[in-house]
Amino acid sequence: MNVAVPLATQTDPPVVELRGAARQFGGEQIVHALHPTDFVISSGEYVAVVGPSGSGKSTLLNVLGLLDRPSSGEYVLDGIPTAGAAERVRTPLRASCIGFVFQSFHLLPQRTVLENVLLATAYSGVRRSERVPRALAALERVGLGHRLGFLPPLLSGGERQRAAIARAVVTSPRLLLADEPTGNLDSDSSAAVLDLFDELNRGGLTLVVITHDDDVSARAHRRVRIADGRLREEPS
């Protein structure tokens, strides 16, 4: 069994805990996308999961993000078992506890920056009276307070990714999952996004970055490498 344990433990329950979790695909010929794995991420950690294309990074991301279920084993998110939970439990838990940042931004091109961030609050249980103030605060936090009425196509790549980060954190998630967040950015924009991740983590946000880029993973405090669906902890 693969084992990836945190470098430091805390008394609070982990934000992420995989218990022998595995993901298989196929029928007669089974593909082991994720071998049985124990994996713990404590509150406030900044973890990079590093691996090449086809290593199992996307499978792991989908399981951690409640976008897919393990074929066996358990996934406990912020103290709540999720592997066998009904979708009526998993969907609101995903909306309230997890923020996502993707390589391709996934902003709606015909909605303003502010409207894109506000959409995230509508599905996460944020009170209506709190939605605009929280969206404005999130955009100020990422340095886009002057771009509220802009449409995403009018923004630079770095600004679009910062808008996506604002959308991800506006609900105050327990876990931020970032999938190749600098893959479409130039070096200056990449550095600015990684500086923002550092700031968010210093503020207490638990952060997991999925990447194939060693320079990106070097910013994390803990690195886990995945290859052929197997995780192993890397020394600090």
N, C-alpha and C positions, 0 to 999 in steps of 0.2 A: 504493500500500500504506500502511495506517495504521502509524505508528511511535510507540511510547511507550517511552522509554528512561529509566533511572534518573538522578536528579540527581547521584549519586555512584557510582563503581564500586568494586568490591572484588576482591581477588585470588582469593577463594573462588568456586566456581561459583555462579551465581544459584540461588535457590530455585525461581523460576518463569522459564521462557523459552519464549515463543511465537515460532515461526519461520514467518512467513507463514501462520499458522493461520487457517482460515476455517470457518464452519459454515453450511450451506445446508439448506433444507427444501423439500419439494415435488417434483413431477415435471415436468410440462410448464411450469407456472408456478413458477419457483424463487423462494424468499424468501431473501435474503441476511441472515440474522440476525447474522452476524459476518463482516465483510469481511476479506480477508487482512491479518493483523496481526502485527507484531513487537512484543513486550511483554516487558520484563525487570524482575524484582523481585529485588533483592539480599537477602541474609540480614540480618535485623534491620530491614528497612524497615517503615513503617506507611503503607499506601497506601489512599486512598479512591477508589472508582470511582463516579462520580456520573452520574445520568441519569434521565429520566422513565420512566414505565411504557411498555413497548414499545420501549425504546431498544436492547435487546440485553444488559441487565445479567444477566438470568437465564441466557441462553445462555452468556455469558462465565463466570459462576459454575459452571455445569454442566461446562464444559470444564476449568476450573482445578481443580475438585473431583474430576475423573475420574469424573463421573457421566454424561458424554457424551464422544464423540470428535469432533475436528475433521474436517470433510469433506475437507480438504486441509491441507497443512502439517504442522508438528510441534509437539508440546508436550513440553518437557523439564522434569521435576519433580525438583529436587535432583540434577541430573546424569543422570537416567534418562529416555531417550526413551520416551514412552508412547502416542503416537498409534496405532501399529500393534501394540502389545504385547498379548499374550493376557490374558484376564480373570484367569487364575490369577496373573499378574504385577500387574495393575492393582489388584485387590481388596485384597491385603495391603499394597500400597504406599499405597493410600488410607487404610486403617485405621491404619497406623503413622505416616504422614507428614502427614496432614491432619486438623485439627479443624474441626468445623462448628458455627456458632451461627445459629439461624434466628429469624425474627420470632415464630413460634408456639411456641417452646420445644421441642416434641416430646418432652416427658417422659412416661413411662408413669405414668398416674394411680394405679394400684394397686400401684406399687412405691415404696418409700421413697426419699428423696433419696440416701441412701448406695447403695442398690441400683441406682438409675438411673446413677450415676457408675460403679459397678462393672461394669455391662454393657459399657461402652466398653472396659474392659481385657480382656474375654474374647475380643475379636475382633482384638486388635492385637499379640498375641505377648507380652504382659506375663506374666512368670512368676507362677504362682498364689500363691506366697509373698509377692509384692510388691504384689498387687492391693489388698488392704485398706489397707495403709500409704499407698500412693499416692493412693487415693481419699480417705482421711482428710486427707492433706496438701493435696490440691486443694481440698477443701471448706473447710478452714481458710483457705486462701489467698484464697478469695472471700468470707470472712466468714460461712460457714454451718456452722461447727463445732457450733453449738448447735441445728441443725435436721436432724441425721442421720436420725432416725427419723420425720420428718414425711412425709406424702404430699403430692405437688405441689398438689392442690386446696386444701390448707390454707395454702399460701404466698401471699405477695403477688406481683404481677407481677414486680417487681424481684428478689425472691428466686428465683423460678422461672428468670429469665434468668441469674442468678448460678449457679444449679445447673447450667443448661445449659452455661455457660462452664466450670465445673469438669469436667463430663463431656468437654468438648472438649479440655481441656488435660491431663487426667490421663495421657494416653499420651505426653506430651512431644512433640507434633507439631512438624514443621519449619515448618508453615504453618497459620495460623488464618484461615478464611473465615467472615465474618459477613455474613449477608444481612438487611438492614433490622433490625438487632438491637434498636433502640429503638422500633420501629413500634407495639408494643402497650403502651408504658410511659408513665407520666406524666413530667413534666419532672424531678422530683427523682430518680426511679428511673433515668431516662435518663442524667442527669448521673453517677450512681453507677456505672452500667455503663461509661460512657465513661472515667471515672477508672480503673476496673479495666483497661480496654484500655490506657490509658497506662502503667499499672504493668507489665502483661504485656510490652508492647513495650520498656520500659526494661530488663526482664529478658532481652531478646534474642530474643523471639518475633517472627517475621515475620507481619505482620497485614494482611489485605485486608478492607476494609469496603465492601460494596455498599450504596448508599443513594441516595435522591432528596433527602435533607435536607442542605441546605448547612451547617446548624449542626453536624451530625454529622461531615460531611466536613472541617470546619474543624479538627477535632482531629488529623487525620492530618498527616504531614509532607510528603506528596506527594499530589497530586490528579490523577486522570485522568478526563476526561469522555467519556461514550459517547453517541452519538446516531445513530440509523439504522444501528447495527451498526459504527460507525466510532469508533475511539479517538483521542483527542488529549490530549497532555500540557498541563496548565495551569501557568502560571508560579507560582512560590512567592511 
